[in-house]
């Protein structure tokens, strides 16, 4: 029953992600700052609520993610989800693409206010975020590797401490989700509202794209 509930929760979250992506796209084009700000907040809260729900699930199910396709688990997952640094890389990619397209306007002093128009302060903050995120990712990867290698798996009685192993996995996955959330929140803080909306749409495109590709070319449960 717990697995069925976790699977339903994932599908509900994913449908919500699709709806938020649609609303962000439409509101961004309509240029309504108040509504756009509310939607950006809802997007972050949507991720936050899902991470909180995941914390209540058996970490073995969370790590295995049986509701995901092999393509998703193999290509897109790090500790049961996307790598936090992926969001920073996506930001750089989207910024570079837009900067190149609007370079003539920028040279004439015309500012777009989108991701191709990042200020020196923003670039410095993003670079700092990237360094700190990579360091935290590396630390979590080492910790999970130690769990998988059996470090501390044997209790003083000489028996394998299965409960202890499961709780260590839960702790690592919880910290991984916390890092994902911190990275998203800090990125939104650094960016202007319209820029944050652009990045979140791109992030949703990536998440949905992996899902659709996996369902089309691999085995996986649809939503």
Backbone as CSV, one residue per row, in Angstrom:
resi,resn,N_x,N_y,N_z,CA_x,CA_y,CA_z,C_x,C_y,C_z
1,UNK,0.829,-1.211,0.000,0.000,0.000,0.000,0.865,1.264,0.000
2,UNK,1.983,1.210,0.745,2.838,2.383,0.796,3.402,2.704,-0.585
3,UNK,3.785,1.659,-1.317,4.315,1.881,-2.662,3.242,2.467,-3.569
4,UNK,2.016,1.948,-3.483,0.930,2.476,-4.310,0.668,3.941,-3.982
5,UNK,0.700,4.277,-2.689,0.467,5.664,-2.285,1.588,6.570,-2.791
6,UNK,2.834,6.101,-2.702,3.965,6.893,-3.180,3.893,7.089,-4.689
7,UNK,3.457,6.064,-5.397,3.336,6.153,-6.853,2.247,7.152,-7.235
8,UNK,1.111,7.087,-6.559,0.032,8.048,-6.825,0.492,9.476,-6.532
9,UNK,1.247,9.610,-5.445,1.739,10.941,-5.078,2.657,11.489,-6.163
10,UNK,3.505,10.633,-6.721,4.391,11.084,-7.785,3.587,11.542,-9.002
11,UNK,2.586,10.750,-9.400,1.794,11.109,-10.577,1.028,12.413,-10.355
12,UNK,0.514,12.610,-9.140,-0.178,13.862,-8.837,0.794,15.041,-8.898
13,UNK,1.988,14.840,-8.340,3.000,15.893,-8.389,3.377,16.216,-9.828
14,UNK,3.504,15.184,-10.655,3.914,15.395,-12.035,2.840,16.133,-12.827
15,UNK,1.580,15.808,-12.584,0.500,16.540,-13.248,0.509,18.000,-12.805
16,UNK,0.790,18.219,-11.532,0.890,19.589,-11.042,2.035,20.336,-11.689
17,UNK,3.148,19.633,-11.948,4.284,20.256,-12.622,3.910,20.698,-14.028
18,UNK,3.184,19.857,-14.742,2.730,20.226,-16.084,1.860,21.486,-16.045
19,UNK,0.941,21.530,-15.093,0.035,22.674,-14.992,0.799,23.953,-14.652
20,UNK,1.776,23.850,-13.758,2.565,25.019,-13.394,3.402,25.504,-14.570
21,UNK,3.942,24.583,-15.330,4.709,24.975,-16.517,3.827,25.741,-17.493
22,UNK,2.632,25.241,-17.729,1.704,25.918,-18.643,1.367,27.318,-18.126
23,UNK,1.045,27.411,-16.839,0.658,28.704,-16.278,1.818,29.699,-16.295
24,UNK,3.032,29.221,-16.010,4.190,30.100,-16.035,4.444,30.643,-17.434
25,UNK,4.312,29.778,-18.418,4.503,30.208,-19.809,3.504,31.286,-20.186
26,UNK,2.246,31.042,-19.874,1.202,31.968,-20.263,1.331,33.305,-19.525
27,UNK,1.621,33.252,-18.238,1.715,34.478,-17.447,2.962,35.267,-17.798
28,UNK,4.060,34.568,-18.126,5.292,35.249,-18.520,5.062,36.069,-19.784
29,UNK,4.325,35.493,-20.717,4.037,36.204,-21.973,3.049,37.346,-21.747
30,UNK,2.180,37.199,-20.759,1.197,38.248,-20.476,1.802,39.412,-19.697
31,UNK,3.008,39.232,-19.163,3.726,40.293,-18.453,2.910,40.839,-17.282
32,UNK,2.508,39.917,-16.397,1.775,40.297,-15.193,2.666,39.977,-13.990
33,UNK,3.431,40.961,-13.488,4.409,40.686,-12.425,3.800,40.070,-11.166
34,UNK,2.644,40.540,-10.753,2.044,40.026,-9.519,1.702,38.546,-9.655
35,UNK,1.049,38.206,-10.771,0.682,36.809,-10.978,1.918,35.950,-11.209
36,UNK,2.895,36.509,-11.900,4.119,35.764,-12.160,4.848,35.449,-10.849
37,UNK,4.909,36.427,-9.962,5.539,36.203,-8.665,4.834,35.123,-7.871
38,UNK,3.514,35.129,-7.913,2.750,34.103,-7.204,3.018,32.719,-7.782
39,UNK,3.128,32.636,-9.107,3.371,31.342,-9.753,4.776,30.816,-9.469
40,UNK,5.763,31.710,-9.458,7.113,31.281,-9.108,7.125,30.723,-7.680
41,UNK,6.427,31.410,-6.775,6.317,30.910,-5.409,5.618,29.565,-5.342
42,UNK,4.581,29.390,-6.146,3.860,28.114,-6.167,4.726,26.993,-6.710
43,UNK,5.558,27.319,-7.690,6.444,26.307,-8.273,7.415,25.787,-7.209
44,UNK,8.045,26.703,-6.496,8.997,26.310,-5.444,8.267,25.533,-4.345
45,UNK,7.078,25.995,-3.974,6.305,25.308,-2.936,5.890,23.918,-3.390
46,UNK,5.623,23.768,-4.683,5.249,22.459,-5.240,6.395,21.467,-5.044
47,UNK,7.615,21.910,-5.296,8.779,21.057,-5.079,8.980,20.788,-3.588
48,UNK,8.788,21.808,-2.782,8.978,21.678,-1.342,7.987,20.681,-0.737
49,UNK,6.731,20.764,-1.151,5.713,19.849,-0.641,6.020,18.403,-1.026
50,UNK,6.503,18.210,-2.256,6.813,16.857,-2.707,7.986,16.281,-1.920
51,UNK,9.003,17.095,-1.664,10.143,16.618,-0.883,9.716,16.266,0.536
52,UNK,8.827,17.053,1.103,8.327,16.762,2.448,7.561,15.438,2.465
53,UNK,6.787,15.184,1.418,6.039,13.932,1.331,6.988,12.749,1.147
54,UNK,8.037,12.928,0.368,9.008,11.860,0.144,9.698,11.442,1.441
55,UNK,9.860,12.377,2.352,10.535,12.084,3.609,9.763,11.074,4.443
56,UNK,8.458,10.929,4.166,7.624,9.997,4.920,7.582,8.602,4.295
57,UNK,8.157,8.466,3.105,8.111,7.202,2.377,9.326,6.352,2.742
58,UNK,9.166,5.039,2.683,10.293,4.133,2.871,11.414,4.557,1.938
59,UNK,12.608,4.868,2.459,13.693,5.359,1.598,14.126,4.354,0.534
60,UNK,13.861,3.079,0.757,14.196,2.077,-0.263,13.360,2.311,-1.510
61,UNK,12.063,2.609,-1.315,11.203,2.899,-2.468,11.615,4.196,-3.126
62,UNK,11.939,5.195,-2.317,12.346,6.488,-2.879,13.598,6.338,-3.736
63,UNK,14.568,5.576,-3.233,15.815,5.398,-3.964,15.612,4.574,-5.225
64,UNK,14.769,3.550,-5.145,14.538,2.690,-6.308,13.644,3.344,-7.348
65,UNK,12.724,4.209,-6.889,11.800,4.942,-7.777,11.149,4.020,-8.803
66,UNK,10.366,3.022,-8.365,9.758,2.091,-9.314,8.762,2.738,-10.263
67,UNK,8.305,3.947,-9.949,7.369,4.649,-10.847,8.087,5.310,-12.021
68,UNK,9.416,5.333,-11.986,10.197,5.954,-13.058,10.634,4.910,-14.066
69,UNK,10.881,5.339,-15.291,11.378,4.439,-16.327,12.875,4.210,-16.135
70,UNK,13.431,3.131,-16.707,14.882,2.910,-16.632,15.678,4.086,-17.193
71,UNK,15.146,4.734,-18.217,15.837,5.892,-18.794,15.960,7.005,-17.758
72,UNK,14.872,7.275,-17.050,14.918,8.308,-16.023,15.893,7.958,-14.914
73,UNK,15.802,6.725,-14.422,16.681,6.325,-13.323,18.141,6.309,-13.752
74,UNK,18.400,5.909,-14.990,19.778,5.792,-15.437,20.412,7.096,-15.861
75,UNK,19.620,7.984,-16.472,20.194,9.196,-17.063,19.946,10.458,-16.244
76,UNK,18.862,10.496,-15.488,18.466,11.760,-14.868,18.524,11.756,-13.343
77,UNK,18.724,10.594,-12.722,18.612,10.534,-11.268,19.971,10.513,-10.573
78,UNK,20.043,11.265,-9.496,21.169,11.250,-8.556,20.548,11.280,-7.173
79,UNK,20.743,10.215,-6.404,20.123,10.125,-5.080,18.631,10.417,-5.165
80,UNK,17.976,9.689,-6.069,16.509,9.689,-6.207,15.942,10.971,-6.805
81,UNK,16.749,11.740,-7.508,16.227,12.948,-8.135,17.291,13.628,-8.981
82,UNK,16.945,14.788,-9.533,17.906,15.500,-10.371,19.028,16.080,-9.526
83,UNK,20.213,16.127,-10.140,21.356,16.743,-9.461,21.083,18.240,-9.266
84,UNK,21.310,18.770,-8.077,21.093,20.213,-7.877,21.906,21.081,-8.837
85,UNK,23.140,20.654,-9.133,23.983,21.457,-10.019,23.399,21.531,-11.425
86,UNK,22.509,20.594,-11.765,21.876,20.619,-13.083,21.110,21.918,-13.294
87,UNK,20.523,22.436,-12.236,19.758,23.685,-12.359,20.687,24.847,-12.714
88,UNK,21.873,24.863,-12.119,22.849,25.906,-12.429,23.348,25.756,-13.863
89,UNK,23.632,24.520,-14.266,24.070,24.292,-15.646,22.989,24.709,-16.639
90,UNK,21.743,24.415,-16.300,20.633,24.813,-17.168,20.545,26.329,-17.266
91,UNK,20.780,27.001,-16.161,20.770,28.463,-16.143,21.845,29.018,-17.081
92,UNK,23.048,28.472,-16.989,24.121,28.938,-17.873,23.782,28.661,-19.334
93,UNK,23.211,27.505,-19.612,22.862,27.148,-20.987,21.809,28.101,-21.553
94,UNK,20.737,28.308,-20.787,19.671,29.197,-21.244,20.169,30.629,-21.383
95,UNK,21.017,31.063,-20.460,21.555,32.419,-20.519,22.429,32.604,-21.761
96,UNK,23.294,31.622,-22.028,24.167,31.716,-23.198,23.395,31.726,-24.498
97,UNK,22.355,30.913,-24.563,21.546,30.845,-25.784,20.845,32.173,-26.048
98,UNK,20.286,32.750,-25.016,19.577,34.021,-25.190,20.556,35.171,-25.435
99,UNK,21.700,35.148,-24.754,22.694,36.201,-24.936,23.158,36.260,-26.393
100,UNK,23.417,35.110,-26.968,23.871,35.060,-28.361,22.800,35.601,-29.306
101,UNK,21.540,35.242,-29.037,20.457,35.665,-29.931,20.221,37.166,-29.884
102,UNK,20.456,37.787,-28.733,20.140,39.217,-28.593,21.393,40.089,-28.473
103,UNK,22.538,39.548,-28.846,23.785,40.298,-28.734,23.743,41.648,-29.461
104,UNK,23.210,41.735,-30.689,23.143,43.047,-31.359,22.380,44.093,-30.542
105,UNK,21.283,43.690,-29.925,20.518,44.626,-29.104,21.314,45.050,-27.870
106,UNK,21.995,44.090,-27.243,22.776,44.404,-26.052,23.902,45.388,-26.377
107,UNK,24.511,45.234,-27.541,25.586,46.142,-27.943,25.069,47.560,-28.157
108,UNK,23.777,47.679,-28.465,23.167,49.005,-28.627,22.614,49.541,-27.307
109,UNK,22.813,48.779,-26.240,22.350,49.216,-24.935,20.909,48.873,-24.635
110,UNK,20.294,48.040,-25.468,18.906,47.636,-25.249,18.893,46.421,-24.329
111,UNK,18.289,46.555,-23.163,18.253,45.469,-22.186,16.962,44.678,-22.328
112,UNK,17.085,43.385,-22.252,15.913,42.520,-22.412,15.282,42.135,-21.081
113,UNK,16.098,42.041,-20.042,15.587,41.621,-18.747,15.386,40.126,-18.630
114,UNK,15.806,39.362,-19.650,15.649,37.904,-19.577,16.972,37.258,-19.152
115,UNK,17.066,35.953,-19.287,18.257,35.237,-18.831,19.501,35.573,-19.642
116,UNK,19.339,36.166,-20.804,20.487,36.590,-21.582,21.051,37.922,-21.128
117,UNK,20.461,38.476,-20.091,20.818,39.825,-19.639,21.184,39.801,-18.150
118,UNK,22.010,38.834,-17.755,22.423,38.724,-16.358,23.466,39.780,-16.025
119,UNK,23.366,40.343,-14.847,24.310,41.372,-14.416,25.586,40.726,-13.878
120,UNK,26.675,41.481,-13.779,27.907,40.943,-13.182,27.681,40.415,-11.771
121,UNK,26.864,41.121,-10.986,26.568,40.650,-9.630,25.877,39.296,-9.666
122,UNK,24.900,39.143,-10.557,24.195,37.868,-10.663,25.142,36.746,-11.064
123,UNK,26.010,37.003,-12.034,26.959,35.987,-12.491,27.897,35.578,-11.369
124,UNK,28.328,36.535,-10.555,29.215,36.220,-9.431,28.487,35.355,-8.398
125,UNK,27.228,35.679,-8.133,26.447,34.908,-7.166,26.187,33.491,-7.682
126,UNK,25.907,33.374,-8.953,25.660,32.056,-9.549,26.926,31.209,-9.513
127,UNK,28.066,31.827,-9.792,29.341,31.104,-9.737,29.613,30.597,-8.327
128,UNK,29.344,31.421,-7.327,29.529,31.005,-5.930,28.577,29.862,-5.591
129,UNK,27.329,29.967,-6.041,26.357,28.900,-5.802,26.817,27.598,-6.442
130,UNK,27.371,27.690,-7.638,27.843,26.490,-8.329,28.946,25.791,-7.531
131,UNK,29.912,26.537,-7.028,31.007,25.939,-6.270,30.505,25.269,-4.998
132,UNK,29.632,25.942,-4.278,29.123,25.377,-3.033,28.251,24.154,-3.286
133,UNK,27.458,24.187,-4.347,26.576,23.059,-4.657,27.371,21.824,-5.041
134,UNK,28.407,21.999,-5.853,29.249,20.863,-6.251,29.908,20.235,-5.021
135,UNK,30.403,21.070,-4.107,31.050,20.547,-2.900,30.065,19.731,-2.060
136,UNK,28.835,20.223,-1.921,27.839,19.498,-1.132,27.405,18.213,-1.827
137,UNK,27.282,18.255,-3.140,26.950,17.041,-3.890,28.018,15.978,-3.684
138,UNK,29.285,16.382,-3.785,30.390,15.428,-3.624,30.366,14.797,-2.239
139,UNK,30.068,15.595,-1.235,30.012,15.083,0.137,28.899,14.039,0.286
140,UNK,27.729,14.336,-0.278,26.614,13.392,-0.199,26.898,12.118,-0.993
141,UNK,27.534,12.255,-2.148,27.875,11.074,-2.946,28.835,10.163,-2.181
142,UNK,29.820,10.756,-1.500,30.755,9.958,-0.704,30.039,9.254,0.448
143,UNK,29.110,9.970,1.076,28.377,9.380,2.194,27.522,8.198,1.726
144,UNK,26.842,8.347,0.585,26.034,7.251,0.073,26.915,6.065,-0.335
145,UNK,28.084,6.354,-0.906,29.012,5.284,-1.289,29.441,4.491,-0.067
146,UNK,29.659,5.159,1.052,30.045,4.464,2.278,28.923,3.552,2.771
147,UNK,27.693,4.042,2.664,26.543,3.206,3.059,26.470,1.975,2.167
148,UNK,26.610,2.159,0.865,26.509,1.053,-0.075,27.663,0.072,0.062
149,UNK,28.812,0.547,0.524,29.960,-0.333,0.736,29.905,-1.056,2.066
150,UNK,28.905,-0.745,2.880,28.711,-1.469,4.136,29.408,-0.891,5.343
151,UNK,29.925,0.339,5.242,30.578,0.960,6.395,29.555,1.162,7.520
152,UNK,29.870,0.636,8.688,28.977,0.781,9.829,27.738,-0.087,9.763
153,UNK,27.738,-1.104,8.886,26.544,-1.936,8.719,26.404,-3.000,9.798
154,UNK,27.501,-3.337,10.464,27.469,-4.385,11.481,27.367,-3.761,12.856
155,UNK,26.357,-4.197,13.596,26.140,-3.679,14.944,27.123,-4.315,15.919
156,UNK,27.136,-3.818,17.150,28.057,-4.351,18.162,27.783,-5.816,18.457
157,UNK,26.553,-6.250,18.192,26.200,-7.657,18.419,26.771,-8.576,17.354
158,UNK,27.311,-7.993,16.300,27.849,-8.798,15.212,26.862,-9.028,14.088
159,UNK,25.623,-8.591,14.255,24.607,-8.749,13.219,24.518,-7.499,12.352
160,UNK,24.033,-7.701,11.125,23.865,-6.575,10.224,22.742,-5.675,10.739
161,UNK,23.017,-4.404,10.880,22.040,-3.432,11.392,21.209,-2.901,10.216
162,UNK,20.205,-3.684,9.827,19.392,-3.306,8.674,18.662,-1.994,8.927
163,UNK,18.097,-1.852,10.116,17.374,-0.620,10.430,18.301,0.581,10.359
164,UNK,19.510,0.422,10.867,20.470,1.516,10.830,20.846,1.901,9.411
165,UNK,20.992,0.900,8.541,21.325,1.172,7.143,20.210,1.961,6.472
166,UNK,18.969,1.513,6.696,17.823,2.178,6.086,17.727,3.630,6.559
167,UNK,17.971,3.847,7.841,17.893,5.210,8.367,19.018,6.086,7.836
168,UNK,20.199,5.501,7.600,21.279,6.280,6.993,20.918,6.672,5.558
169,UNK,20.306,5.738,4.832,19.855,6.051,3.471,18.808,7.160,3.516
170,UNK,17.881,7.068,4.461,16.856,8.107,4.596,17.506,9.475,4.845
171,UNK,18.514,9.490,5.689,19.182,10.747,5.992,19.874,11.346,4.781
172,UNK,20.560,10.508,4.007,21.254,11.006,2.820,20.253,11.543,1.799
173,UNK,19.172,10.792,1.573,18.172,11.233,0.604,17.494,12.521,1.058
174,UNK,17.262,12.641,2.365,16.667,13.863,2.882,17.571,15.061,2.680
175,UNK,18.863,14.874,2.893,19.802,15.974,2.681,19.954,16.298,1.193
176,UNK,19.833,15.284,0.342,19.880,15.530,-1.101,18.687,16.371,-1.539
177,UNK,17.501,16.038,-1.033,16.315,16.836,-1.358,16.452,18.257,-0.817
178,UNK,17.023,18.381,0.397,17.213,19.709,0.976,18.167,20.544,0.113
179,UNK,19.192,19.902,-0.437,20.125,20.608,-1.310,19.441,21.026,-2.601
180,UNK,18.593,20.160,-3.146,17.837,20.529,-4.350,16.989,21.772,-4.087
181,UNK,16.319,21.786,-2.941,15.459,22.923,-2.608,16.269,24.193,-2.383
182,UNK,17.371,24.084,-1.642,18.198,25.269,-1.391,18.734,25.847,-2.686
183,UNK,19.147,24.967,-3.592,19.692,25.432,-4.869,18.624,26.166,-5.671
184,UNK,17.418,25.612,-5.702,16.332,26.259,-6.439,15.967,27.594,-5.803
185,UNK,15.843,27.613,-4.494,15.453,28.852,-3.811,16.516,29.938,-3.977
186,UNK,17.786,29.546,-3.850,18.845,30.546,-3.988,18.909,31.073,-5.413
187,UNK,18.703,30.216,-6.385,18.705,30.654,-7.774,17.583,31.652,-8.028
188,UNK,16.404,31.363,-7.515,15.262,32.276,-7.673,15.552,33.614,-7.001
189,UNK,16.236,33.579,-5.848,16.589,34.825,-5.161,17.544,35.683,-5.987
190,UNK,18.485,35.039,-6.667,19.487,35.763,-7.450,18.872,36.399,-8.686
191,UNK,17.929,35.714,-9.299,17.369,36.163,-10.572,16.249,37.179,-10.392
192,UNK,16.042,37.979,-11.415,14.845,38.812,-11.476,13.645,37.898,-11.706
193,UNK,12.458,38.431,-11.444,11.251,37.614,-11.496,11.058,36.943,-12.852
194,UNK,11.161,37.717,-13.928,10.963,37.146,-15.263,12.046,36.121,-15.591
195,UNK,13.265,36.363,-15.121,14.356,35.419,-15.344,14.106,34.113,-14.599
196,UNK,13.636,34.226,-13.361,13.336,33.031,-12.577,12.246,32.203,-13.242
197,UNK,11.228,32.892,-13.778,10.146,32.181,-14.461,10.680,31.431,-15.678
198,UNK,11.563,32.081,-16.446,12.162,31.424,-17.608,12.928,30.166,-17.197
199,UNK,13.707,30.277,-16.132,14.502,29.127,-15.692,13.618,27.991,-15.200
200,UNK,12.570,28.303,-14.457,11.690,27.252,-13.942,10.931,26.560,-15.067
201,UNK,10.554,27.300,-16.089,9.925,26.681,-17.258,10.910,25.717,-17.916
202,UNK,12.172,26.164,-18.060,13.190,25.295,-18.665,13.431,24.060,-17.808
203,UNK,13.420,24.219,-16.486,13.607,23.080,-15.592,12.451,22.095,-15.715
204,UNK,11.237,22.627,-15.811,10.075,21.751,-15.989,10.133,21.057,-17.342
205,UNK,10.557,21.779,-18.376,10.717,21.162,-19.700,11.674,19.974,-19.621
206,UNK,12.774,20.148,-18.897,13.759,19.085,-18.775,13.179,17.870,-18.042
207,UNK,12.513,18.130,-16.925,11.938,17.037,-16.127,10.875,16.292,-16.935
208,UNK,9.996,17.032,-17.574,8.925,16.421,-18.361,9.501,15.723,-19.587
209,UNK,10.520,16.318,-20.186,11.140,15.708,-21.362,11.750,14.363,-21.062
210,UNK,12.465,14.248,-19.948,13.029,12.954,-19.552,11.923,11.940,-19.319
211,UNK,10.853,12.388,-18.678,9.735,11.489,-18.384,9.112,10.973,-19.678
212,UNK,8.824,11.857,-20.591,8.176,11.460,-21.842,9.083,10.579,-22.690
213,UNK,10.380,10.904,-22.723,11.325,10.086,-23.480,11.410,8.684,-22.889
214,UNK,11.457,8.619,-21.559,11.541,7.319,-20.905,10.318,6.458,-21.129
215,UNK,9.155,7.068,-21.111,7.923,6.315,-21.333,7.791,5.864,-22.782
216,UNK,8.348,6.652,-23.689,8.245,6.317,-25.109,9.235,5.244,-25.525
217,UNK,10.473,5.344,-24.997,11.517,4.441,-25.473,11.951,3.408,-24.440
218,UNK,11.405,3.469,-23.249,11.720,2.481,-22.232,10.442,2.050,-21.555
219,UNK,10.568,1.180,-20.587,9.374,0.742,-19.844,9.205,1.654,-18.649
220,UNK,8.011,2.030,-18.379,7.736,2.919,-17.247,6.238,3.114,-17.138
221,UNK,5.787,3.567,-15.987,4.359,3.751,-15.763,3.964,5.157,-16.156
222,UNK,2.936,5.278,-16.952,2.494,6.590,-17.394,1.810,7.364,-16.301
223,UNK,1.646,8.649,-16.563,0.935,9.475,-15.598,-0.299,10.086,-16.235
